[in-house]
């Protein structure tokens, strides 16, 4: 995709996003993605050669192979949001093989899904595209609904079906967060011991994070602290929602923060807010991939491209985008995934 096409899709926001210069945390401070990212960053860590090989399989596949960027198709919504709400817009995805086909045809680095989806097709596809097995979920069928992540299967099951990585969610700030932190930390330790990489969905969840009608679950300061907790338990890659505001700590009046977070390290610009998320991933040593969000139909490509530009210019490592792709006809889903990848392949979209 040329710079002209990116600007065209961004519309009135083109100059705002493409012309922004980040004056908060300097780009020189960030460990930026690149073709040598595994050698430059992860080879210096405690990750074993087997984990490095798994990470290289993730970074070395698809249209973004060996760029240091990731495009991952995540489809675990059949559990989290119910299969009906997820797949009714395009029923072909009740068949899990089509999920993997979309990731392959869409040029993704990897496909992230449930034990059932990936196990059902493991012998046919595990050697063709890296598998990321999502090992815990909020099952969301019990009545009344609760918001809790519980383990499905085992890490060894993920290894046996040929996974290159495991993924998990922690609801930081929730009533059950302490148990989830312990469970996921132990699971990630086992995954690393078996040679798999680890990806953490770092989400905040607490009704107290909504104050005076404003939702701070995706505030830059709270979500960034979730990132920092995630890299502490040795997540190799952090999945986080794009920040929508800031000042969560100030509104909730819990925990601790610092005035400079708001006066020097962030502004209201989405690239600066996302840069703070990257900073809390050990200054980019653990890659930040932002989520693509729900599908709204018309305008999905424009929104996805905007998210990709923000992530890339902030110093992030890519996008993990599902519903915007699989809730469309197959060919349109491929087109959307390719449009996002084209942002990361466009040398004119640079670090801010």
C-alpha positions as CSV (number, residue, x, y, z in Angstrom):
1,X,0.0,0.0,0.0
2,X,1.4,3.4,-1.0
3,X,1.6,6.4,1.3
4,X,-1.2,8.0,-0.8
5,X,-3.6,5.1,-0.1
6,X,-2.8,5.2,3.6
7,X,-3.5,8.9,3.7
8,X,-6.7,8.4,1.7
9,X,-8.0,5.8,4.2
10,X,-7.1,8.0,7.1
11,X,-9.1,10.8,5.6
12,X,-9.3,14.0,7.7
13,X,-7.0,12.3,10.3
14,X,-4.1,11.8,7.9
15,X,-2.0,14.7,8.9
16,X,-2.9,14.3,12.6
17,X,-1.6,10.8,12.6
18,X,1.1,10.7,9.9
19,X,2.6,14.1,10.7
20,X,2.8,13.8,14.5
21,X,6.1,14.0,16.2
22,X,6.3,12.3,19.7
23,X,7.9,14.7,22.2
24,X,7.2,12.7,25.3
25,X,9.3,9.5,25.4
26,X,11.8,9.7,22.6
27,X,11.9,7.2,19.8
28,X,15.6,6.6,20.5
29,X,14.5,5.1,23.9
30,X,12.4,2.4,22.2
31,X,13.7,-1.0,21.1
32,X,12.1,-0.8,17.7
33,X,10.9,-3.8,15.7
34,X,13.2,-4.9,12.9
35,X,14.4,-7.9,11.0
36,X,17.0,-8.5,13.7
37,X,14.6,-8.2,16.6
38,X,15.0,-11.7,18.0
39,X,18.8,-11.5,17.8
40,X,19.0,-8.0,19.1
41,X,16.5,-8.4,22.0
42,X,15.4,-11.9,22.9
43,X,18.8,-13.6,22.4
44,X,20.0,-11.6,25.4
45,X,17.3,-13.0,27.7
46,X,16.8,-16.2,29.6
47,X,14.7,-17.6,26.8
48,X,16.0,-21.0,25.7
49,X,17.0,-21.8,22.1
50,X,13.7,-23.6,21.7
51,X,11.7,-20.5,22.7
52,X,13.9,-18.4,20.4
53,X,13.0,-20.8,17.6
54,X,9.3,-20.5,18.4
55,X,9.5,-16.7,18.5
56,X,11.3,-16.7,15.1
57,X,8.6,-18.9,13.7
58,X,6.1,-16.2,14.7
59,X,8.1,-13.3,13.4
60,X,9.3,-15.2,10.3
61,X,5.9,-16.1,8.8
62,X,3.4,-14.5,6.5
63,X,3.5,-11.2,4.6
64,X,5.3,-9.5,7.5
65,X,7.9,-12.2,7.8
66,X,11.3,-10.9,9.2
67,X,10.2,-7.3,9.5
68,X,9.9,-7.4,13.3
69,X,6.1,-6.9,13.0
70,X,3.2,-9.2,13.7
71,X,-0.2,-9.7,12.1
72,X,-2.1,-12.3,14.1
73,X,-5.7,-13.6,13.5
74,X,-7.3,-14.3,16.9
75,X,-10.6,-16.2,17.0
76,X,-11.5,-17.2,20.6
77,X,-14.8,-15.3,20.6
78,X,-16.8,-18.5,20.2
79,X,-16.2,-19.0,24.0
80,X,-15.9,-15.4,25.2
81,X,-18.8,-13.9,23.2
82,X,-20.7,-17.2,22.3
83,X,-20.4,-19.0,19.0
84,X,-23.7,-17.5,17.8
85,X,-22.8,-13.9,18.4
86,X,-19.4,-14.4,16.8
87,X,-20.1,-16.6,13.8
88,X,-23.8,-15.8,12.9
89,X,-22.6,-12.9,10.7
90,X,-20.6,-15.4,8.6
91,X,-21.5,-19.1,9.5
92,X,-18.6,-20.6,7.6
93,X,-16.5,-20.0,10.7
94,X,-18.4,-22.5,12.7
95,X,-16.1,-24.8,10.8
96,X,-12.7,-24.2,12.5
97,X,-10.7,-25.1,9.3
98,X,-11.9,-21.8,7.8
99,X,-10.4,-19.8,10.6
100,X,-7.0,-21.3,9.8
101,X,-7.5,-20.8,6.1
102,X,-8.3,-17.1,6.7
103,X,-5.1,-16.7,8.6
104,X,-3.1,-18.4,5.9
105,X,-4.8,-16.7,2.9
106,X,-4.7,-13.4,4.8
107,X,-0.9,-13.5,5.1
108,X,-0.9,-13.6,8.9
109,X,2.1,-14.5,11.0
110,X,0.0,-16.8,13.2
111,X,-3.5,-17.9,14.1
112,X,-4.6,-17.7,17.7
113,X,-7.6,-19.7,18.8
114,X,-8.9,-22.3,21.2
115,X,-7.7,-25.8,22.0
116,X,-10.7,-27.3,20.1
117,X,-10.2,-25.2,16.9
118,X,-6.5,-25.8,16.6
119,X,-6.6,-29.5,17.8
120,X,-9.3,-30.3,15.2
121,X,-6.9,-29.3,12.4
122,X,-3.4,-29.7,13.9
123,X,-2.1,-32.5,11.7
124,X,-3.1,-30.6,8.6
125,X,-1.9,-27.1,9.4
126,X,0.4,-26.9,12.5
127,X,3.5,-27.1,10.1
128,X,2.0,-24.5,7.7
129,X,1.3,-21.6,10.1
130,X,2.3,-21.0,13.7
131,X,-0.5,-21.9,16.2
132,X,-1.1,-19.8,19.3
133,X,-3.4,-21.8,21.7
134,X,-5.5,-19.6,24.0
135,X,-5.4,-21.5,27.3
136,X,-7.9,-19.6,29.4
137,X,-11.3,-18.0,28.8
138,X,-14.3,-16.3,30.4
139,X,-16.9,-18.9,29.5
140,X,-19.8,-16.4,29.8
141,X,-22.6,-19.0,29.9
142,X,-23.2,-19.3,33.6
143,X,-26.1,-17.3,34.8
144,X,-25.8,-14.6,36.1
145,X,-22.8,-13.7,33.9
146,X,-19.5,-13.4,35.7
147,X,-16.2,-12.0,34.4
148,X,-13.6,-14.6,35.2
149,X,-10.8,-16.3,33.3
150,X,-10.5,-20.1,33.9
151,X,-8.1,-22.6,32.4
152,X,-9.1,-24.8,29.5
153,X,-6.9,-27.9,28.8
154,X,-3.2,-27.9,29.6
155,X,0.0,-26.3,28.4
156,X,1.2,-29.8,27.4
157,X,-1.9,-30.3,25.3
158,X,-0.9,-27.1,23.4
159,X,2.6,-28.4,22.9
160,X,1.3,-31.8,21.8
161,X,-0.9,-30.3,19.0
162,X,2.1,-28.4,17.7
163,X,1.6,-24.9,19.0
164,X,4.4,-22.4,18.7
165,X,3.0,-20.3,21.5
166,X,0.3,-20.1,24.2
167,X,-1.8,-17.1,24.9
168,X,-3.8,-16.2,28.0
169,X,-5.8,-13.4,29.5
170,X,-5.6,-11.8,32.9
171,X,-8.3,-9.4,34.1
172,X,-6.0,-7.1,36.1
173,X,-7.8,-5.3,38.9
174,X,-10.6,-7.9,39.1
175,X,-11.6,-9.9,42.2
176,X,-9.9,-13.0,40.8
177,X,-6.8,-11.3,39.4
178,X,-4.4,-12.7,42.0
179,X,-5.4,-16.3,41.1
180,X,-5.2,-15.5,37.4
181,X,-1.7,-14.0,37.8
182,X,-0.4,-17.1,39.6
183,X,-2.1,-19.5,37.2
184,X,-0.8,-17.7,34.1
185,X,2.7,-17.2,35.5
186,X,3.0,-20.9,36.2
187,X,1.5,-21.8,32.7
188,X,4.0,-19.4,31.0
189,X,6.9,-20.9,32.9
190,X,5.8,-24.4,31.7
191,X,5.3,-23.1,28.2
192,X,8.8,-21.7,28.1
193,X,10.2,-24.9,29.5
194,X,8.6,-26.8,26.6
195,X,10.0,-24.3,24.1
196,X,6.9,-22.3,23.3
197,X,6.5,-18.5,23.3
198,X,3.9,-16.6,25.4
199,X,1.4,-13.9,24.6
200,X,-0.6,-12.2,27.3
201,X,-4.0,-10.4,26.8
202,X,-3.4,-7.7,29.4
203,X,-6.9,-6.4,30.2
204,X,-8.2,-4.5,33.1
205,X,-11.6,-5.3,34.7
206,X,-13.2,-3.7,37.7
207,X,-16.5,-1.8,37.9
208,X,-14.7,0.8,40.0
209,X,-12.7,1.8,36.8
210,X,-15.8,3.6,35.6
211,X,-16.0,7.0,37.3
212,X,-18.6,9.7,36.8
213,X,-19.8,8.1,33.6
214,X,-16.2,7.8,32.1
215,X,-14.8,4.3,31.4
216,X,-11.1,4.1,32.3
217,X,-10.5,0.5,31.5
218,X,-8.5,1.5,28.5
219,X,-6.9,4.6,30.0
220,X,-3.2,4.8,29.1
221,X,-2.1,4.8,32.7
222,X,-4.1,1.7,33.9
223,X,-3.6,-0.3,30.7
224,X,0.1,0.4,30.7
225,X,0.4,-0.8,34.2
226,X,-1.3,-4.0,33.1
227,X,1.3,-4.3,30.4
228,X,4.1,-3.9,33.0
229,X,2.6,-6.6,35.1
230,X,2.4,-8.8,32.0
231,X,6.1,-8.5,31.1
232,X,6.9,-9.2,34.7
233,X,5.5,-12.7,34.4
234,X,7.6,-13.1,31.2
235,X,5.1,-12.6,28.5
236,X,7.1,-12.4,25.3
237,X,4.4,-10.4,23.5
238,X,1.7,-8.2,25.1
239,X,-1.8,-7.8,23.6
240,X,-3.5,-4.6,24.7
241,X,-6.5,-2.5,23.6
242,X,-5.7,0.8,22.1
243,X,-5.8,3.6,24.8
244,X,-8.9,5.7,24.6
245,X,-8.2,8.2,27.4
246,X,-5.9,8.8,30.3
247,X,-6.0,9.6,34.0
248,X,-7.5,6.3,35.3
249,X,-5.4,6.5,38.5
250,X,-6.4,10.1,39.1
251,X,-10.1,9.3,38.7
252,X,-10.2,6.1,40.8
253,X,-7.8,7.5,43.4
254,X,-6.3,4.0,44.1
255,X,-2.8,2.7,43.6
256,X,0.1,5.0,42.9
257,X,1.1,7.2,39.9
258,X,3.2,10.3,39.3
259,X,2.5,13.8,38.0
260,X,5.1,13.4,35.3
261,X,3.1,10.5,33.7
262,X,0.6,13.2,32.6
263,X,2.7,16.3,32.3
264,X,5.8,14.8,30.5
265,X,5.3,11.2,29.5
266,X,1.9,11.5,27.8
267,X,-0.3,13.9,25.9
268,X,-3.8,13.5,24.6
269,X,-2.5,12.3,21.2
270,X,-3.2,8.6,20.6
271,X,0.3,8.0,19.4
272,X,1.8,9.4,22.6
273,X,-0.7,7.4,24.7
274,X,0.3,4.2,22.9
275,X,4.0,5.1,23.2
276,X,3.4,5.0,27.0
277,X,2.0,1.5,26.6
278,X,5.1,0.5,24.7
279,X,7.3,2.0,27.4
280,X,5.7,-0.2,29.9
281,X,6.6,-3.2,27.8
282,X,10.2,-2.7,28.9
283,X,10.6,0.0,26.3
284,X,9.5,-2.3,23.5
285,X,11.7,-5.3,24.5
286,X,8.4,-7.2,24.7
287,X,6.4,-6.4,21.6
288,X,3.1,-4.5,22.0
289,X,0.4,-5.7,19.6
290,X,-2.9,-3.7,19.8
291,X,-6.3,-5.3,19.3
292,X,-8.5,-4.5,16.4
293,X,-11.7,-4.2,18.3
294,X,-15.3,-5.2,17.3
295,X,-16.6,-5.2,13.7
296,X,-18.9,-2.2,13.0
297,X,-19.3,-3.1,9.3
298,X,-18.8,0.0,7.2
299,X,-15.6,1.8,8.1
300,X,-13.8,-1.3,9.5
301,X,-10.8,-1.0,7.1
302,X,-10.4,2.7,7.8
303,X,-10.5,2.1,11.6
304,X,-8.1,-0.9,11.3
305,X,-5.6,1.1,9.2
306,X,-5.8,4.0,11.7
307,X,-5.1,1.6,14.6
308,X,-2.1,0.1,12.7
309,X,-0.6,3.6,12.0
310,X,-0.9,4.5,15.7
311,X,0.6,1.3,16.8
312,X,3.5,1.4,14.3
313,X,4.3,5.1,14.8
314,X,4.2,4.6,18.6
315,X,6.8,1.8,18.4
316,X,4.5,-1.1,18.7
317,X,4.9,-4.5,17.0
318,X,1.7,-5.0,15.1
319,X,-2.0,-5.8,15.3
320,X,-4.0,-8.8,16.5
321,X,-7.3,-8.4,14.6
322,X,-10.2,-10.9,14.5
323,X,-13.8,-9.8,14.3
324,X,-13.2,-7.1,11.7
325,X,-11.9,-9.9,9.4
326,X,-13.9,-13.1,10.2
327,X,-17.3,-11.4,10.4
328,X,-17.0,-10.5,6.8
329,X,-17.1,-12.5,3.6
330,X,-13.9,-14.5,3.3
331,X,-12.4,-12.4,0.5
332,X,-13.2,-9.1,2.3
333,X,-11.5,-10.5,5.4
334,X,-8.4,-11.2,3.5
335,X,-8.5,-7.7,2.0
336,X,-8.8,-6.1,5.5
337,X,-5.9,-8.2,6.9
338,X,-3.7,-7.2,3.9
339,X,-4.6,-3.6,4.3
340,X,-3.4,-3.6,7.9
341,X,-0.2,-5.5,6.9
342,X,0.5,-2.9,4.2
343,X,0.8,-0.2,6.8
344,X,3.7,-2.1,8.4
345,X,5.3,-2.8,5.0
346,X,5.1,0.9,4.1
347,X,8.5,2.5,4.7
348,X,6.9,5.9,4.6
349,X,4.9,5.2,7.8
350,X,7.8,5.7,10.3
351,X,8.3,5.9,14.1
352,X,7.0,9.2,15.5
